[in-house]
Amino acid sequence: MYYLKIFVQSFLSLFAIMRITGMSSKNPCSVILFLILMYVFVKLHSDRVEGRIVPGDMTLSVILSALFCVFTLSAQYPVILGGMTSRLFCAAILFLTGTGLLLIYYYLSIWFLQNASGLKLTGSGYSYAWIPFLASLICLLCWSPYFLYEYPGVMTPDSINQYAQIIGAYELSNHHSVVHTALIGVFYSIGMSLTSDPHTGLALYTIAQMLFMAFVAGYVVRTLQKADVITPVVILTICFYALIPYHGAYVATIWKDIPFAGCMTLFAASLMRFLLRGSFSASADAVPKLQISEYFTLLLPYVLSGVLLCLLRSNGWYVFILLLPFILIAYRRWLKVMIPVHLVILMLALFVKYPVMHVYEIRQADYIESLSIPAQQLARVIADKNALTENETAFLSQLMDLEQVPSLYQPDVSDNIKNLIRPNSDFLESHKAAFFRTWLSIGIRYPKAYFDAYVAQTKGYWYPDVACEAGLADGIYPNEFGLVWQPVIKGSVIIKIKEILFKLPEMLPLYGLLWSMGFILWAVLMLTALCIRLNKPAGALVCLPFILLAATLCIATPVANEFRYAYAAFYALPLLVMSPFVSE
């Protein structure tokens, strides 16, 4: 029975791998893979592994494996089925593939939780106070070629729209965070007062953004030092920030997503510092009092990053609101500090979001922006030429020109459909309930179209093997305001070097995973599970904001596979990796 069990598990796992990868059943590599799987399962069923399994391992592994299995089947089912049409045959193939995937992910999770729990990454670290400053300086030096090449900074249509608001050509709007627009405007005004050249002001903003992101990298390094993390990890962290190409490209890009990533990382680092100072598990009387220096090194960064987290992106506000109860529950023994601190964050954010924006009559993003996924699902049904009732057709016709939908629908971008609906925004605003009734009734009849539309719109955020571009935007896009790209360093050699740097992740195994949004989400989920296994809920709390960020993207993302939307998780990666290993 033992060998039969090993054989069945190995066969089902091989079957799943072959269906997902499209490997032929006649491929001789399948024999090699089968033998490897048999060897692995024999090792996994050894006393050394099974003897260390605790009930918590099994529960966490079942949850992780179920999630990863659902993600994989959802993203890859067209490849798995390979054009089969028989429902019975399709169901059997999906069942066998799902069973094999569950086995793979379950034992992978067991192996990860057991082996990672034994790692010791703290102790004997260097605590020299100059190391974070050196880290920031190294980052700036390594990022400077990107800035000089992209001078005064990368500006896409989003950035140009904000510039137009600054100079008064467009009406102020919070569609692109007006706080971020105001920050750009401050440096634009300084540059204009110094040189009367708008490019100078934009360059000053880019430099300020680089300084801020370098400061955040240094703050992360200092936080790891406070956690007594071993020196190799600190060195790897500095190399990660300084040498990974997308960091250099993004810090020279004028998008709200970049300072948002810095603020979210700063917020997570501050949460880790609350853990390190013993504010989590100590009794109310034993919580150490704040030192004067901590008002500047802990509370001030926490408050400022929390406020900007709420203001720089609309989903940042939802992340903070959803995270707040968990923070207060976790630090319930220190409520006399945590409640006032979070009240300050809320009051400042709400003051800007409502009174300030009302006084300056700042237009908010229209309602259709929050309905990207339902709009795409409806468009998918229409594009597939599925039948609608007369009432459904009449209602949707008041929202958009149905004849244009098949030619405008793009599975991975909702802009075309939103722009088709946008002229009828008033009708949508006044008929919200009817819209959702119509959306629901159509979805009940065509669940597959809705499912396919949802997967196409979001799978880049939750499945690793999805191609996405990161840091490839160059210079200033064509515009009517006289802004032009003015590279300080240029030439074919520079272009070729950048091209090679950004093609390497497509060629190098493992390294490419550092460019995958789906893989980062899987890693954060596994790290969270590891925190729970090690009974370190405060470590899980550091990971939670990034899980919530991914959840908001899966609910309302306007663009699939947009790396910058999930960039915060990449910038905070050293903190996330270390969250299970640090202690008070």
N, C-alpha and C positions, 0 to 999 in steps of 0.2 A: 504493500500500500504506500509505503514511503516513496519508492521510486516512481510509482504511478502518479502520485501527487506532484513530484518534481517534474515529471514528463508533461503532465497536463498544464501546469502553471507555465512552463517554458514554452509549450506549443501555443497557448493562448496569448502569451506576451509577444511571441514572434508574429503571430497572426495580426495582432494590433499594430505592431511596428510596420509590417509589410503593407497593411491597408493605408496607414497614414502617409507613408513615404512613397507609395506607388510602386514598391519593389515587386518584380515578377516572382511568381511561385517557382519559376525555373532558374532563378538566379542562384549560382553556386554560393554566393555570399550568405544566403539564407541558412545554409548548413553551418557555416562558421558562427553566425549569429546565434543559431539554436544551441550549439555547444557552449558558447559563452554564457547564454542565459541559464542553461542547466548548471553550469559551474557556479554561477552567482546564486541561484536558488538553493543549491546545496549548502553554500556558505551561510546564506541567510537563515536556513533552518538548523544551523548548528546550535549547540548549547550556549556557545559564547554570545550569540545574538539573542536567541529566544529566552535565555536565562535572565537577560537584562531588561526584557520588556515589562513595563508596568502598565496598569490600567489606563493611566493618563496618556501613555504613548499610543495605545490602540485607539482611544477616542480622538486624539488630535490627528492621527494619521488617517483615520476614516474620513474626518472632515476635510482635510487637505486633499486626499486622493479623490473624494467625490467632487470637490470644486474643480480640480485640475482636469478630471475626466469630462465633466460637463463643458468646460472651456474648450477642450480639445475636440470633442465630438461636434460641438456647435460650430467651431471654426472650420473643421476639416471634413464635415459629412459629405460634401460633394465629391471630394477625393476618395473618401472611404467607399462610397457607393459606386463610384466609377460609371455613372450613367445607367445603373440598373433602374428598372421601372416597377418591377413586381413588389408590391407592398410587403408581402410575406417574406420575400427574399431580402429586401432592404432591412426589415425589422430584425431578421436573423443575423445579418452582417453587422448591424449596429450593436446588437446585443453581445455578440462574440468580441467585437472590437472593444466595446465598453468594458467587458469583463477583463480582457487582457490589460487595458489601460489602468483599471482599478488595481490590479495586481502590481503593475509596475510602480504606479504612484504610491501605493500603500507601503510597499517594502522600501521604496526610495525615501519616503517620509520617516519610516521607522529607523532606517540607517542614519539619516541626517540627524534626527533628534538624539539618538544615542551617542553618535560620535561627536557632534558639535557640543553636547553637554559636557564632554570631558576636556574640551579645549580650555586652556588658561592663557588669556591674552592680556592679563593685567599683572602688575608687579615689576619693580625695578625699572620703571620708565624714567626718562630724564625730565625733570620739572623746571628746567631753566626758562626763565621768563622771556628771554630773547628769541626763543624758537618760534613762537607765533608771529613775531614781527618779521623774522627771516622768511617764514612761510609766505606771508603776504607779499613781501618784496620779490621772492622767487616767482610767485604767480604773476605779478605785474610785469616782470621782465619777460616771462614766457608768453604773456598775452599781448605785449606791445607790438610784435609784428602784425598780428591780426588788426590792431587798431590802425597802424600806419598804412596797411594795405587797404583797409576799408574806410579811411578818413573821408568825412568826419564821423562816419558811423553808418551801418547798414540801415536803410530806410525802405521798407516795403509800403504798399498802399495803406496799411493801417497806420504806420508812422507818419506818412505824408498827410493823412486825414487829420491826425493830431496837430501837425505843424500848421495846417490850414486853420484850425481852430485858434491856435496861438496868435496868428497874425490877423485874425478877424475875418478871414475869407469864408469860413464856415461857422455855423451856429455851434455854441458849446454843447457838447453831448457827453453823457456818461456811458455811451456805448463802448467807447474806449476810455477806461478809467480817467475821469476828469482830474483826479489827484495826480495821476501820472502825467497827464497833459500839463498840469500846473508846474510840476517839477521840471519838465523840459522847458517850460516857459521862463522859469527863473533863470536858468543858464543861458537861454536864448537872449534874454534881456541884458544879461551881463556881457555876453559876447557882442551884442549890437552896440552897447555903450562903449566898449573898448575899441572895436574895429569897424563897426557898421557893416560887418559881413555876417550873414546868418549862419554860414558854415562854421564860424568860430564858436558861436553859441552852442550849436549842435555838438561840436567836438568837445566843448567843455562839459556838456551833459554826459557824453560817452565816457570821458575821463572820470567824472564823478561816479558813474555807474561801475566802472572798473575798480575804483578805490573801494567802493562799498562792498562789491563782491569779494575783493581781496581781503577786506576786513572780516567778512563773514567766514572765509576760509581760515583765517588766523584764529577767529573765535572758536571755530570747530576744533582746531588743533589744540588750543588752550584747554578746551573742555575735555578732550581726550587725555591731556596731561593731568588734569585734575582727577580724572578717573584712574590714573596710574597705569594707563595703557602702555604696553611694551613698545620700545623704540621702533622696531621694524614697522609696526602698524602706523605710527606717526609719520615715518618716512614715506610709506606707501600713500598715506593720505595727502601729503604735500605733493607727491608726484601725480596723484590722481587729479588734483585741482590744477596743477601747473601744466601737465602734459597732454591730458585728454583733449583732442582738438575741438570738440563741441563747446567746451568751456571758453576757450579763446575766441571762437566765432561768436558765441552768444553775448559775451560781455561787451562786444563791440557792436551789438545790434540794439536799435532803439525800439524795444517792445516792453510793454508792461509786464510780460511774463518773466523777464529776467530779474528785476528787483523783487517781484513776487516770489520767485524761487529763493532769492537771498533771504527775504523776510521769513519765509516758511522754515528755512534751514535754521535761521537765528532763533526762531520760536522753539523749534525742536531741541536745539542745543541748550536753550534756557531751561526747558523742561528737564533735560538730563541733569543740569546743574542743581535744580531743586531736589532731584533724587540724590545726587552726590552729597548734598549738605545734610542729609538725614531728615528731611522734612516729610518723608513718606510714611515710614513705619514707627517713628518715635511717638511716645505718648505726648499729649498736648503740653504737659509741663516740661518735657525733655527736648522739645524742638529747639534747636539752637537759634539764638536771636540773630537777626540780620546785623552784619557788621556794616560800618559806614561805607566801605569800599563796595559791598554787594549792592547798594542802591544804584551804583553806576555800572557795575559789571554784570549784574543779574536782573534787577527789577527794571531798570531803564531799557535795556535791550528787549526784555520780555514785553513791556508795555508798547514800545514803539513798533516792534515787529508784529505784535497782536493787532494794533490799530491798522497798520498797513496791510496785514493779511486780510482784514475785513474790507478794505477800500480799494485795493489794487485790482482785484478781480471779483466778480459777483459770486462765483462759487467759493471763494475764500471766506466770504461772510457765512455761508452755510456750513463750511468745514468748521469754523470757529464755534458757531452756535451748537452744532452737533457734538463737538468735542468738549464743550464747557461742562456739562454734567459729569462726564467721566473725570475731568480734572478735579472738580470740587469733591466728588466722592473719594477719589484716590488720596487727596490731600485734606481730608475732612478734619484731621487733627490740627491743621494749621489754617483754619478758616478765618481767623482774625486777621490774617495777612492776605490770603488768597481771595476772599470775597471783595475787599476794597480794591485790590489790584485789578480784578476782572470787571468790577463796576466802572473803574476808570477807563479801561479799554472799550467797554460797551458804550459809555457816555460819549467818549470822543468820536467813536465811529458813527454812532447815531446822530450826533451833532452835525457831522459833515454830511451824512447821507440824507438828512431831512431839512433842518433849518437852513444850513448854508446853501444847499442846492436849490431850496425853494426861493431863498432871497435872490440868488443870482439866476433864477429861472433856467436851470440847467436841465435840458431834456434827457429823460431816461431812455434806456434801450427799449424798443417797442416789444410788445407782448410776444410776437412771433419768434423772437430770439430764444425764448425759453421752450419753444415747441418744435425744435429742429427735428427730433426723432419722430414724434407723431406726424409731422408734415411729410417727412421722408417715407413713412410707412404708407400713408395715403397715396403719395405720389407713386410708390412702387406698385400698388394695386392698380392704379390707373394706367401706368406705363405697361403693365403686363396684360392690359386689355381685359381685366376681369369685369364682370357685369355688376352694375350698381342699380339700386332701385330708383324710381323716379324722384322720390323725396331726397335721397342721398345726392343724386345728380343735381337737383335744383339747389340744395344747400351749398354743395361744394362749388357750384358754378358762381355763386355770389362771393366766394373766396378767391377763386383763381380761374383763369381760362383753361379749361380742361383739355382743350385741343393742343395746347402748347406743352403740356406736362410730359408726354412721351419723349419729346426731343430735348427737353431741358433737364430731365431727371438724371442726376449723377449719384450712383450708389454711395460714394464716400464724401460728398460735399453737399450741404443743404442750401447753399447760398442761392442757387437758381430758383428753387421752389420758394424760399423765403421772400425773394425779390418779386416773385409772381404774386404772392399773397399780400405783400407789404402795402400796395395801394388801397387794399380793402381792410386795413388794420382796424379802422373804426367799427366795421361790421363784426370782425372777429372779437374785439373787446366787448361788444354788447351781446354777443351770442356764445359766450364761453361754454355754458352748459350744453347747448345744442351741438357745439363742435365736438365735445367729448362723447356725447351720446352717439353722434354719427361715427366718430372714430371707433368707438367700441363695437357698434353693430357691424361695421364693415370688418373689423378684426376678427369677430367671432366666425364670420363666413370664410375669411381668407387668412387663417393663422400663419400659413407657410410664407405668404408674401410679407406679412408683418415681421416674421422671424428673420427672413432673409434680409430685409431692409435694416433691421436692428443690428444684425451681425456685420453687415457691410459697413455700417456707420460707426461701429464701436470696437470691432475685434482687435484693432491695433493696440488698445489699452489693456486688454486682458489675455491676449494670446501671443506667445513670444515670436513665433515664426511669421511675422508680418513685416514686409519691407516698409521703411519710413525714412524720410530725408531729415537730416539734422545739420544745421549750420551751413547749408549750401547757398543761402541768399547772399548776393554780392552787391555792394555799392548802393547807390540811390536809384530807385526805380523812376522811369519817366514820369514827369509831373509838369504842371503848368505854373509852378511858382519859382522857377529859375534855380532850383537846387540840383547840383550835379556832383557826381562822384569825383573826388580829387585825391586819388591814392598818392601817398608819399613815397612808398616803395612799390614798384611794379615791374612787369616784364614776364616773359614766358617761363623763366625759371621759377618765379614766385607762384605763378598759376599752376605749374606742374607739381610743385611741392604740395600745395593745398589739395590738388586733385588726388595725389597719392595718399595723403593723410586721411582723406575722407572716403577713400575706396578700401583702405585696409580692413575695416570691420566687415566688409563683404567677403573677404578672402581668408581672414585668420579665425580659426575655431576658438571658441571661448571668449576672445576679445570682442567679437561681434555681439555677445550677450550684453555687454555694457552699453550697447546702443539700442537695446530692445525694451520698449515700454512694458510689454507683456511680461517679459522675464523679470523686470524689476518688481512688478506687482507680485508675481509668484514668490520672489525672494523675500519681499516684505511680509507676505502671509506666512512663510516658513519661519522667518525670524520672530514674528509675533507668537507663533506656536511654540517656538523654543523658549521665549520669555515666560510663557505660561507654564511650560514643563519645568523650568528652573525656579518657578514660584517668584517671578520678578514682574509683577503687574505694572510697576512703574516703567520698566523697559518697554513693555507692550504699549504703554501710553505714548512713548516717543514715536512708535511706529504708526499709531492710530490715525494721526492727521493725514498721512499719505494714503492710507486705505480709504479714508473718507474722500480725499481728493479724487482718487480713481473712481469711486462710486458716483460722485457728481458728474464726472465726465461721461460715465456710462448712462447717465440719466438725460443729459442735455447737451452733449457735445455737438457743435455745428460742423466740425470737420473730423473725419476719421484719420488716424495715424499722424496727428499733429504733435510732433515731438515736444515743442515748446510748452504745450498745455500740461505735460507731465514732467517738465524739466525740474521742478522742485524736488521730486523724488530722487533724481540723479544727483542733484547738488548736495542733498543730505545723505547720500549713500554711506559715507564713512560712519556717521552717527547711527544709521539704521543697522549696519553690520555689527557695530559694537554694543548696541542696546541690550542684548541678552547677557553680555559678559561683564558689565560694570555693576558695582555694588555701592551701597552707601558708605 
